[in-house]
Amino acid sequence: MNNRHLTAACAAAFIGVTLTGLTVAGLSLAGASKAYAGSPRAVVELFTSQGCSSCPPADRLMGELAHDPSLIVMSLPVDYWDYLGWKDTLALHGHSLRQRAYSVARGDREVYTPQAVVNGVVHVLGSDKAAIEKAIASTDKLDAPLSLPVAVTVANGTVMVTVQAAEGTLKAQNVSAEIWLCPLTANAQVVIGRGENSGRTLTYHNVARRWVKLGVWTGKAETFSLPLSQLPDADFALKDVNELAVIVQSGGDAKPGLMLGAATVALR
C-alpha cells in the first residue's frame, strides 16, 4: 500500500518527549543486565499499519529478523491509513512524521507501507528479506555506520546509557547526533475488526511504544540514567515492555540520517 500525500509537517516535534528527570553521571554497572555484547550490523525500522493488507508478510519477517542478535529490529506502526475504517491500535503519529522525515532527508519522497529503513539511510520493501540484506551490505560502505560504541544496562530499577567519545572518522568529521531510548513490545497480538485486514489476528514484533530523547551527542563521552518507572505513558504499562533500544543517529527530527551507534537490553 502506498501513500504519496503526507504533509510536510515533519520539522515540528517528532515522536517522543525529553525527560527532565535524566541525570548525567558515571555510574557503576556492577550487577546490571547487559546489552548485546557486539556492535550491531544494522538497525531495521519497519513502517507498517494494521490497515495495510500488504503488511502482514513484512510483520512476519520482522519476527524472524528479531531473532538475529546482530540486528536491532523495530516496528513503527503509522496512523495515516486510519481513515480507511480501522484505527491502528499501536500507531504513533510521530512514526508517520519520522517516515516522512526520512523521505525528505533522502530526497526521494518515497513513503509507503510496508517500508523498511536500514541504518537510517536506505529504504526497501519491508517484506523483501533479500533486499533488506542488500541494504545492510550497502550501508557498510558508508563512513562509520554503527561504529560508535553504545551500552545500555538496567539495574535496581534504573536504565543507564553510555555513549563513548568520538574516534577516527567520527572525530575527524565533527559529527553530532541525537540519542533516543525506545521501549519495545516483543510481540503484540491484535484482532483487526475492520478495514483491509478485517477478521485477521496479526502479531507485531518489537513495536516501538515511545521515543524518549536522552540528549545530543557532540563527540564527548556521555552517560545518562533514568528510572524505569518514567517510561510508561497512557498507552502502555511497564509490563508491556520486553526490551529497550537505544539509537544514536546523525541529523535531527526533520532530517534523520545515518545510525552512528545502537544497543539493546532485555527487561524480561
Beta strands, then each sheet from edge to edge (+ up, - down):
strand 1: 17-18
strand 2: 23-24
strand 3: 33-34
strand 4: 42-48
strand 5: 71-77
strand 6: 115-118
strand 7: 122-125
strand 8: 150-155
strand 9: 158-163
strand 10: 177-191
strand 11: 201-208
strand 12: 212-217
strand 13: 222-227
strand 14: 243-251
strand 15: 256-266
sheet 1: 1+ 12+ 10- 11+
sheet 2: 1+ 12+ 10- 14+ 15-
sheet 3: 2+ 13- 9+ 8- 3+
sheet 4: 5+ 4+ 6- 7+
end
